[in-house]
Amino acid sequence: MVLPHGSYLVNCGSPNPETAAKSKVALLDELKRCEQLGLTKYNFHPGSSCGKQSVEKTISQIAQAINECHQKTEYVIPGEINYYKLSMTC
């Protein structure tokens, strides 16, 4: 099995709306690339609050980004999501 690892630049949990939006676009692009390659799993670090918002809000924001990307893809499942980075500062 091939399990690609996403870019470390993606931060779907960013408190900066522009960074969060760009990250969601990048995540979707990577998931679509996985589909083109016939891959069904994807490993990534979803992001960080950068110490500027609550972990709960960050997790909710990340979940929303993942759900939106799922609606725009057919079968790639983000797996092995590494949540430990959520509490780290940028």
DSSP file (Angstrom, degrees, kcal/mol; ACC not computed):
  #  RESIDUE AA STRUCTURE BP1 BP2  ACC     N-H-->O    O-->H-N    N-H-->O    O-->H-N    TCO  KAPPA ALPHA  PHI   PSI    X-CA   Y-CA   Z-CA
    1    1 A M              0   0    0      0, 0.0     2,-0.5     0, 0.0    38,-0.0   0.000 360.0 360.0 360.0 140.4    0.0    0.0    0.0
    2    2 A V        -     0   0    0     39,-0.0    39,-0.4     2,-0.0    38,-0.2  -0.912 360.0-174.7-102.8 128.0    1.1    3.5   -0.8
    3    3 A L        -     0   0    0     -2,-0.5    39,-0.1    37,-0.1     2,-0.0  -0.872  14.1-153.3-124.4  96.6    0.3    6.2    1.8
    4    4 A P        -     0   0    0      0, 0.0    39,-2.6     0, 0.0     2,-0.5  -0.317   8.0-135.5 -69.5 152.6    1.2    9.6    0.6
    5    5 A H  B     -a   43   0A   0     37,-0.2    39,-0.2     1,-0.0     3,-0.1  -0.930  20.4-128.7-110.8 131.9    2.1   12.3    3.1
    6    6 A G        -     0   0    0     37,-3.3    39,-0.1    -2,-0.5     2,-0.1  -0.130  36.3 -74.6 -74.1 171.2    0.6   15.8    2.6
    7    7 A S    >   -     0   0    0      1,-0.1     3,-0.8    19,-0.1    38,-0.3  -0.350  28.5-138.4 -64.9 141.0    2.4   19.1    2.6
    8    8 A Y  T 3  S+     0   0    0      1,-0.2    -1,-0.1    -3,-0.1    -2,-0.0   0.563  98.6  71.5 -75.6  -8.3    3.6   20.5    5.9
    9    9 A L  T 3  S+     0   0    0     14,-0.0     2,-0.2    38,-0.0    -1,-0.2   0.668  72.2 102.9 -82.1 -17.1    2.4   23.9    4.8
   10   10 A V    <   +     0   0    0     -3,-0.8     2,-0.2     1,-0.1    10,-0.1  -0.496  41.4 171.3 -69.2 129.5   -1.3   23.0    5.0
   11   11 A N    >   +     0   0    0      8,-0.4     3,-1.7    -2,-0.2    36,-0.2  -0.636   9.3 168.1-139.9  79.7   -2.9   24.5    8.1
   12   12 A C  T 3  S+     0   0    0     34,-2.0    35,-0.2     1,-0.3    53,-0.1   0.629  80.8  56.9 -67.1 -12.6   -6.7   24.0    7.9
   13   13 A G  T 3  S+     0   0    0     33,-0.6    -1,-0.3    48,-0.1    34,-0.1   0.298  77.0 136.1 -98.9   8.3   -6.9   25.1   11.6
   14   14 A S    <   -     0   0    0     -3,-1.7    35,-0.1     1,-0.2     6,-0.1  -0.263  54.6-143.2 -60.9 138.5   -5.2   28.4   11.1
   15   15 A P  S    S+     0   0    0      0, 0.0    -1,-0.2     0, 0.0    34,-0.1   0.634  84.4  88.7 -73.9 -12.7   -6.8   31.4   12.8
   16   16 A N  S  > S-     0   0    0      1,-0.2     4,-2.6     2,-0.0     5,-0.2  -0.786  73.5-150.4 -85.9 115.2   -5.9   33.5    9.8
   17   17 A P  H  > S+     0   0    0      0, 0.0     4,-2.4     0, 0.0     5,-0.2   0.842  94.7  52.0 -57.0 -36.4   -8.9   33.1    7.3
   18   18 A E  H  > S+     0   0    0      2,-0.2     4,-2.4     1,-0.2     5,-0.2   0.921 111.8  45.6 -67.6 -42.7   -6.7   33.6    4.3
   19   19 A T  H  > S+     0   0    0      2,-0.2     4,-2.3     1,-0.2    -8,-0.4   0.915 113.2  50.3 -64.8 -43.0   -4.3   30.8    5.4
   20   20 A A  H  X S+     0   0    0     -4,-2.6     4,-2.0     2,-0.2    -2,-0.2   0.910 111.9  47.8 -62.0 -42.7   -7.2   28.5    6.3
   21   21 A A  H  X S+     0   0    0     -4,-2.4     4,-1.9    -5,-0.2    -2,-0.2   0.924 112.8  47.3 -65.9 -44.7   -8.8   29.1    2.9
   22   22 A K  H  X S+     0   0    0     -4,-2.4     4,-2.3     1,-0.2    -1,-0.2   0.874 110.8  53.6 -63.4 -36.3   -5.6   28.5    0.9
   23   23 A S  H  X S+     0   0    0     -4,-2.3     4,-2.8   -12,-0.2    -1,-0.2   0.892 106.4  51.1 -65.9 -40.2   -5.0   25.4    3.0
   24   24 A K  H  X S+     0   0    0     -4,-2.0     4,-2.5     2,-0.2    -1,-0.2   0.905 110.3  49.7 -64.3 -40.8   -8.4   23.9    2.2
   25   25 A V  H  X S+     0   0    0     -4,-1.9     4,-2.3     2,-0.2    -2,-0.2   0.920 112.5  47.8 -62.1 -43.6   -7.7   24.5   -1.5
   26   26 A A  H  X S+     0   0    0     -4,-2.3     4,-2.4     2,-0.2    -2,-0.2   0.902 110.6  51.4 -65.2 -41.2   -4.3   22.8   -1.2
   27   27 A L  H  X S+     0   0    0     -4,-2.8     4,-2.5     2,-0.2    -2,-0.2   0.937 110.9  47.6 -60.8 -47.4   -5.8   19.9    0.7
   28   28 A L  H  X S+     0   0    0     -4,-2.5     4,-2.6     1,-0.2     5,-0.2   0.911 110.5  52.6 -61.0 -42.2   -8.5   19.4   -2.0
   29   29 A D  H  X S+     0   0    0     -4,-2.3     4,-1.9     1,-0.2    -1,-0.2   0.914 110.9  47.0 -59.8 -43.3   -5.8   19.6   -4.7
   30   30 A E  H  X S+     0   0    0     -4,-2.4     4,-2.1     2,-0.2    -2,-0.2   0.893 111.5  50.4 -67.1 -39.7   -3.8   16.9   -2.9
   31   31 A L  H  X S+     0   0    0     -4,-2.5     4,-2.1     1,-0.2    -2,-0.2   0.904 110.8  49.3 -65.0 -40.5   -6.8   14.6   -2.5
   32   32 A K  H  X S+     0   0    0     -4,-2.6     4,-2.2     1,-0.2    -1,-0.2   0.871 108.7  53.4 -66.3 -35.6   -7.7   14.9   -6.1
   33   33 A R  H  X S+     0   0    0     -4,-1.9     4,-1.5    -5,-0.2    -1,-0.2   0.904 106.6  52.6 -64.4 -40.2   -4.1   14.1   -7.1
   34   34 A C  H  <>S+     0   0    0     -4,-2.1     5,-2.8     1,-0.2     4,-0.4   0.922 108.3  51.0 -59.2 -43.9   -4.4   11.0   -5.0
   35   35 A E  H ><5S+     0   0    0     -4,-2.1     3,-1.5     1,-0.2    -2,-0.2   0.909 106.2  54.2 -61.0 -41.7   -7.5   10.0   -6.8
   36   36 A Q  H 3<5S+     0   0    0     -4,-2.2    -1,-0.2     1,-0.3    -2,-0.2   0.824 110.3  47.5 -61.4 -30.0   -5.8   10.5  -10.2
   37   37 A L  T 3<5S-     0   0    0     -4,-1.5    -1,-0.3    -3,-0.3    -2,-0.2   0.441 118.0-113.0 -89.6  -0.9   -3.1    8.1   -9.0
   38   38 A G  T < 5 +     0   0    0     -3,-1.5     2,-0.3    -4,-0.4    -3,-0.2   0.690  67.5 145.9  77.9  18.7   -5.7    5.5   -7.8
   39   39 A L      < -     0   0    0     -5,-2.8    -1,-0.3    -6,-0.2    36,-0.1  -0.696  32.3-170.9 -91.3 142.3   -4.7    6.0   -4.1
   40   40 A T        +     0   0    0     -2,-0.3    37,-2.9   -38,-0.2     2,-0.3   0.514  64.0  58.1-110.4  -7.7   -7.4    5.8   -1.5
   41   41 A K  E     - b   0  77A   0    -39,-0.4     2,-0.3    35,-0.2    35,-0.1  -0.877  55.4-172.6-125.2 157.4   -5.6    7.0    1.7
   42   42 A Y  E     - b   0  78A   0     35,-1.4    37,-3.2    -2,-0.3     2,-0.5  -0.967   9.5-154.1-152.5 129.4   -3.9   10.2    2.6
   43   43 A N  E     +ab   5  79A   0    -39,-2.6   -37,-3.3    -2,-0.3     2,-0.3  -0.902  29.4 147.9-109.0 130.2   -1.8   11.1    5.6
   44   44 A F        -     0   0    0     35,-0.5    38,-1.5    -2,-0.5   -36,-0.1  -0.994  50.9-115.1-156.1 162.8   -1.4   14.7    6.8
   45   45 A H        -     0   0    0     -2,-0.3    38,-0.1   -38,-0.3     3,-0.1  -0.913  30.6-153.2 -97.0 114.6   -1.0   17.1    9.6
   46   46 A P        -     0   0    0      0, 0.0   -34,-2.0     0, 0.0   -33,-0.6   0.744  44.1 -96.2 -70.3 -23.7   -4.3   19.1    9.6
   47   47 A G        -     0   0    0     35,-0.3     2,-0.3   -36,-0.2   -36,-0.1  -0.902  29.7 -89.6 143.7-171.3   -3.0   22.2   11.2
   48   48 A S        -     0   0    0     -2,-0.3    38,-0.2    -3,-0.1    39,-0.1  -0.971  17.0-133.7-143.3 151.6   -2.5   24.3   14.3
   49   49 A S    >   -     0   0    0     37,-1.6     3,-2.1    -2,-0.3     4,-0.2   0.596  39.5-137.1 -77.4 -11.8   -4.3   27.0   16.3
   50   50 A C  T 3   -     0   0    0     38,-0.8    39,-0.2     1,-0.3    40,-0.1   0.699  58.2 -75.2  58.2  20.2   -1.0   28.8   16.4
   51   51 A G  T 3  S+     0   0    0     37,-0.4    -1,-0.3    35,-0.3    38,-0.1   0.645 119.5 102.6  71.5  14.6   -1.9   29.5   20.0
   52   52 A K  S <  S+     0   0    0     -3,-2.1     2,-0.3     1,-0.1    -2,-0.1   0.442  80.2  25.0-112.7  -2.6   -4.4   32.1   18.9
   53   53 A Q  S    S-     0   0    0     -4,-0.2    -2,-0.2     0, 0.0    -1,-0.1  -0.963  93.4 -76.7-152.6 167.5   -7.7   30.2   19.3
   54   54 A S     >  -     0   0    0     -2,-0.3     4,-2.2     1,-0.1     5,-0.1  -0.250  33.0-124.1 -68.6 154.0   -9.1   27.3   21.2
   55   55 A V  H  > S+     0   0    0      1,-0.2     4,-2.8     2,-0.2     5,-0.2   0.880 113.0  56.9 -62.0 -38.1   -8.3   23.8   20.4
   56   56 A E  H  > S+     0   0    0      2,-0.2     4,-2.2     1,-0.2    -1,-0.2   0.924 108.3  45.2 -60.5 -45.9  -12.0   23.1   20.1
   57   57 A K  H  > S+     0   0    0      2,-0.2     4,-2.5     1,-0.2    -1,-0.2   0.904 113.0  51.7 -64.9 -40.2  -12.5   25.8   17.5
   58   58 A T  H  X S+     0   0    0     -4,-2.2     4,-2.4     2,-0.2    -2,-0.2   0.925 110.0  47.9 -62.3 -45.6   -9.5   24.6   15.6
   59   59 A I  H  X S+     0   0    0     -4,-2.8     4,-2.7     1,-0.2    -1,-0.2   0.909 112.2  50.1 -62.1 -42.1  -10.7   21.0   15.5
   60   60 A S  H  X S+     0   0    0     -4,-2.2     4,-2.2    -5,-0.2    -2,-0.2   0.910 111.1  48.8 -62.0 -42.8  -14.1   22.2   14.3
   61   61 A Q  H  X S+     0   0    0     -4,-2.5     4,-2.0     2,-0.2    -2,-0.2   0.900 112.5  47.9 -64.2 -42.1  -12.5   24.3   11.6
   62   62 A I  H  X S+     0   0    0     -4,-2.4     4,-2.6     2,-0.2    -2,-0.2   0.920 110.4  51.8 -65.0 -44.4  -10.4   21.3   10.5
   63   63 A A  H  X S+     0   0    0     -4,-2.7     4,-2.7     1,-0.2    -2,-0.2   0.898 108.8  51.1 -59.8 -40.9  -13.4   19.0   10.5
   64   64 A Q  H  X S+     0   0    0     -4,-2.2     4,-2.4     2,-0.2    -1,-0.2   0.917 110.3  48.8 -63.7 -42.7  -15.3   21.4    8.3
   65   65 A A  H  X S+     0   0    0     -4,-2.0     4,-2.2     2,-0.2    -2,-0.2   0.923 112.7  47.7 -63.0 -43.8  -12.5   21.7    5.8
   66   66 A I  H  X S+     0   0    0     -4,-2.6     4,-2.5     2,-0.2    -2,-0.2   0.926 111.9  50.1 -63.1 -44.6  -12.2   17.9    5.6
   67   67 A N  H  X S+     0   0    0     -4,-2.7     4,-1.7     1,-0.2    -2,-0.2   0.908 110.4  49.6 -60.9 -42.5  -15.9   17.5    5.2
   68   68 A E  H  X S+     0   0    0     -4,-2.4     4,-0.6     1,-0.2    -1,-0.2   0.897 111.9  48.2 -64.0 -39.7  -16.0   20.0    2.4
   69   69 A C  H >< S+     0   0    0     -4,-2.2     3,-0.9     1,-0.2     4,-0.4   0.884 107.7  55.7 -68.1 -37.3  -13.1   18.3    0.6
   70   70 A H  H >< S+     0   0    0     -4,-2.5     3,-1.1     1,-0.2    -1,-0.2   0.878 103.1  55.8 -60.7 -37.0  -14.8   14.9    1.0
   71   71 A Q  H 3< S+     0   0    0     -4,-1.7    -1,-0.2     1,-0.2    -2,-0.2   0.719 109.8  46.7 -67.5 -19.8  -17.9   16.3   -0.8
   72   72 A K  T << S+     0   0    0     -3,-0.9     2,-0.3    -4,-0.6    -1,-0.2   0.347 109.5  59.5-105.9   4.7  -15.7   17.2   -3.7
   73   73 A T    <   -     0   0    0     -3,-1.1   -41,-0.1    -4,-0.4   -45,-0.0  -0.834  69.0-141.7-126.6 167.7  -13.8   13.9   -4.0
   74   74 A E  S    S-     0   0    0     -2,-0.3    -1,-0.1   -42,-0.0   -42,-0.0   0.844  80.1 -13.3-101.0 -38.9  -15.0   10.4   -4.6
   75   75 A Y  S    S+     0   0    0    -36,-0.1     2,-0.4   -34,-0.0    -5,-0.1   0.469  83.9 119.6-151.3   1.8  -13.0    8.0   -2.5
   76   76 A V        -     0   0    0     -6,-0.1   -35,-0.2   -45,-0.1   -36,-0.1  -0.631  42.7-159.9 -79.9 131.7   -9.8    9.3   -0.9
   77   77 A I  E     -b   41   0A   0    -37,-2.9   -35,-1.4    -2,-0.4     2,-0.5  -0.942  18.2-129.6-113.5 117.3   -9.9    9.1    2.9
   78   78 A P  E     -b   42   0A   0      0, 0.0     2,-0.3     0, 0.0     3,-0.2  -0.533  42.3-179.9 -62.5 118.8   -7.6   11.2    5.0
   79   79 A G  E     +b   43   0A   0    -37,-3.2   -35,-0.5    -2,-0.5     3,-0.1  -0.759  49.1  27.5-120.2 166.0   -6.1    8.6    7.3
   80   80 A E  S    S-     0   0    0     -2,-0.3     2,-0.2     1,-0.2    -1,-0.2   0.887  76.1-169.1  53.2  41.8   -3.5    8.6   10.1
   81   81 A I        -     0   0    0     -3,-0.2     2,-1.0   -38,-0.1    -1,-0.2  -0.462  14.9-140.3 -66.7 130.4   -4.4   12.2   10.9
   82   82 A N    >   +     0   0    0    -38,-1.5     3,-0.8    -2,-0.2   -35,-0.3  -0.764  27.5 171.8 -99.1  93.3   -1.9   13.6   13.3
   83   83 A Y  G >   +     0   0    0     -2,-1.0     3,-2.2     1,-0.2     4,-0.4   0.579  58.3  90.6 -79.2  -9.1   -3.8   15.7   15.8
   84   84 A Y  G >  S+     0   0    0      1,-0.3     3,-0.7     2,-0.2    -1,-0.2   0.771  79.4  62.9 -59.9 -23.3   -0.8   16.3   18.1
   85   85 A K  G X  S+     0   0    0     -3,-0.8     3,-1.2     1,-0.2    -1,-0.3   0.634  80.2  85.5 -76.0 -12.4    0.1   19.4   16.1
   86   86 A L  G <  S+     0   0    0     -3,-2.2   -37,-1.6     1,-0.3   -35,-0.3   0.857  93.2  41.9 -59.4 -36.2   -3.1   21.1   17.1
   87   87 A S  G <  S+     0   0    0     -3,-0.7    -1,-0.3    -4,-0.4    -2,-0.1   0.483  94.2 101.4 -92.1  -1.5   -1.8   22.4   20.4
   88   88 A M  S <  S-     0   0    0     -3,-1.2   -38,-0.8    -4,-0.2   -37,-0.4  -0.479  72.0-121.1 -80.6 153.8    1.6   23.5   19.0
   89   89 A T              0   0    0    -39,-0.2   -38,-0.1    -2,-0.1    -1,-0.1  -0.594 360.0 360.0 -91.1 157.9    2.3   27.1   18.3
   90   90 A C              0   0    0     -2,-0.2    -1,-0.1   -40,-0.1   -39,-0.0   0.456 360.0 360.0 -82.3 360.0    3.4   28.3   14.8
